[in-house]
């Protein structure tokens, strides 16, 4: 890929969790383009290896590793492989996350009549599955906390490192229908600030990027029809995005490279940067 500008990451080792996905895969490629040796971790080994192969084909250094961000042992085993291949981790991108239908309501607004009479196929607030909500929260919050525990140990030992969490526009303004995901991403933003303070004396900077609305494999069917036109929800989002479009993976790269660079952002920690086409700035009026 072609990055908008380059920062010097030569000699750095970067880990990208959830790196087999569209957005985090793009981040991994950008880091490699700037000279970092990149470990792409994902629950799906084939997805992680596919991104790694693209990087290697382009002349970069990368490995793909199967890893579960909810299992500390899996993370520790991944860290051992990374240190053996590339050395201690310098940059951690906590990109693993996602939503689940069991933590999602069918309706944007509560219909009082549905309380008295259940409607087949309609999931109300009262029908939310505690296990589904817990899964979404754990995937996004614990899936950020646990990798931070494992991959920042080496950073703390050498008094230098960078952590970039992936929050969401949902952390600024919770969207209808997805309470579990919105709450989990709000927790990620709060944790970013907490960890930035906690790690400040160890020389580790911690920030987050909060993407607005990007078309990915997870949300494409929700936002677009099969013919490429917008769904009702997609239209609402575009209407409330001043730039009038969805973001592309490449739109995250500038913020990412700025934040990982000690030269460019050496005095920046504890921030959550929206990359959202103006969505968080618009009141809707």
N, C-alpha and C positions, 0 to 999 in steps of 0.2 A: 504494500500500500504506500501511498504518498502522504506523509504527514505535513500539516500546514507550516510547521517550523520544527527545528530539531533542538533538543537539549542533550547534554552529554551524559549518557548513562553507561558509558564504557566501563567494564569491570563490575557492574552492578548485577545482582541476582534478583529477579522479580518473580513473585507468585501471583497468579490470577485464579481465584476460585470461581467456579461457574464459567470457566474460560472457553467451554465448548459452545456457548451460546453466541448469538449474533452480536450483542453489544460488547460483552466482555472479550469475545474473540477479537473484535476490532481493537480493543484496548491492548490486548496482548501483542498484536501485530505492531501497533504504534510504539510500544516499549522496545520491542525487538529492533525496529527500524532506527531507534535512537541508540542502539548498542547494547541494550541489556540482554542477559541470558534469561530466558523466560520459561518458567514451569507452568504449564496450563493444567489445572486440576479440574476434574468434573466427575460427577457420579457416573457418567457415560464415557468409558475409556475411548471408544471409537471417535466420539466428538472431540475429546481433548487431543487425541493423536492427529486428527484431521487438521486442526488449527496449527499444531506443532509442525506438521509436514509442510504446510503453506509457508510458515516462517523460514524453515530450513531451505525450502526451494528458492526463497527470495534472498538467501545468503545469510540469514540470521541463525541464532542459537536458541533451541527450544526443545523441550521434552513434554510429552503428554502423560499424565498420571491419573489413574482412577482414585478418587478420594471422596469420602462422605464427610461433609462439614459438620454433621451432627454426631460424629464418633471421634473422640479424641485420639483413640489408638490409630485410627485410619489417618488422621492428620499427622500424628507423630511419625508414622511409617513413611508418609509422603515427604515429610521434612528431612528424614534421613536420606532418602533417595536424592532429594534436591541438593542437600549439602555435599553428598558424595559426587554428584555430577557437576555442580556449579559453585559450590561453596555456600557460606551462610547467606541467609535472605537479607536483602537491603530494602526491598519494596514489597508491600503486600496490598493487593487489590481484593477487597472482600466483595466479590460480585455475585456469589451464589444466593439465590432467593427465588421467590415465586408465590403464586396464589394457589388456592384449591377450591373447587366447587362447594365443598362442605363448609367453607367459611364465608360463603357468599349468599346473599338473599336474591330472590327472583325479581323483587319489585324495588323501585327506587324509593317509594313512599309506602308507609303502612296503610293498608286498607282495613279499617275497623271491622268490616263485615267478615274478613278472613279469620278473625279471632274466634268468632262464633261458629263458623262453618269452614272447615278445611277445604281447600281447592286442590284437586289432584295436580301434581306437577309444579305447584307453587310453593316455594320455600320462604316463609316469613322470618322475621327476626326471632320469633319464638321457636322456630324449627332449626336454628343453627346448631350444628353438631359440635359439642365441646371438644371432641377429638380432632375434628377438622380445624377448628379455631386454633387449638393447641399446635397442630402440625404447621399451620401457616406462621404462627408466631415463632415457633422454635426454628423453622427453616430460615427465617429472615433475621431474627435477633440472635439466637444461639449460634446460628450459622455464620454470624459475624463475630460473636464473642469468642467462640472456641478456636477458630483459626488465629485470632489475634493473640490468644494465650500461647499457642504453639509456635507461630512464626515470628513473634517479636522477641522471643528469648535471646536469640542470637543478636538482634539489634541492640537490646539492652546491654548485653555483654560488651559490645564495642561502642556503645554510647552514640549510635547513629542509626537512623532508619526512617521510613515513611510508610504510613498506613493510609490507604484511601478506601473508605467505605462507600457502598452504593446505597443511597437512600432513595427517596422517590418524591414526586410532587404530592403524593398522598400524605406525606408527613407535614406538608404546609397546609393543604386543604383536603380533608378526607373526602374521597369520592363516594357517591351512593353505591349501594349493593356490596361493597367489599370492606366491611368493618375490621375483619381480622388483619388483612393486608395493610390497611391504613394505619392501624394501631401498631403493628409490627415495625413499619417503616418509621413511624414517629419515634419508636424506641431506638431504632438505629441512629437517628439523628441525635437524640439525647445522649446515647452511649458514645457517639463520636466526640461530643464536647467533654463528657466525663473522662474518656480515655486520653484525650489531648492534655488535660490537666494532670492526670495521673502519670503519664509518661514524659511530661515536660522535662523533668530533671534527668531523665535517661537519654535525652537527645533524640527522642522519637517524635516526629510531627504526625498528627492525626487529623485528617479532614474527610469530608464526604462530598460526593457529587450527587445531586438530586435531579435525575432526568425527568423531563416532562413527558410528552407522549411520543413514543417511538414505535414504529411497527415492528413487531417481533413474531416469532413462531407462536408465542404464548397468547398474544392478544389480537392477531390478525383477523381471526374469525369474529371477534367481538366488535371490531372497528370497521371492517370492510366486508362487502358482499362478495360473492364468488366472481362477479364481473369487475371487481375493483372499485365499485362505487361505495360511498360511505353508508354505514348503518346509522340508525337514529342516534346512537351513542357517539359514533364517530363524528357526526355532524355537530353535535353539541360541543364536543371537545375542540374541533376546528373553529367553531364560532367564538369560543372563549380563549383562543390562542391568537394574540394580536398579530403574529407573523403569518397566521393563516395556513399552516402546514404542519405535518408531523416531522419530527426530527429524524435524521439519518444517523447511523452509528458513528460516522465521521465527525458529527457535530460534538461528540463528547471528547474528542482527542485533544483539542486545545486546552480545555480545563484540566484534563488529566496530566498532560505534559508540564503545564505550569505548576501544578501542585506537587508533582514528584520531584521537581528540580529544586535542589537546595539553593542554587544560585538565584533562581527566579522567585521562589516562595519560601526562602529560609526563615522568614519571620511570620509565616502564616500557619496557624494551627487552631483547631477547634471550630473551623468554619464548615458550613453546609452550602455548597454553591449550586443554585438552580441553573439548569440548562434546559430551558422550557419554552422558548419562543415568546416569553412574556406572560405565560399563563398565570403565574403566581402574583403578577403585578396588576392583573385586570379584575375589576370588581364585577364585570358582566354588564355594566351600564356605561 
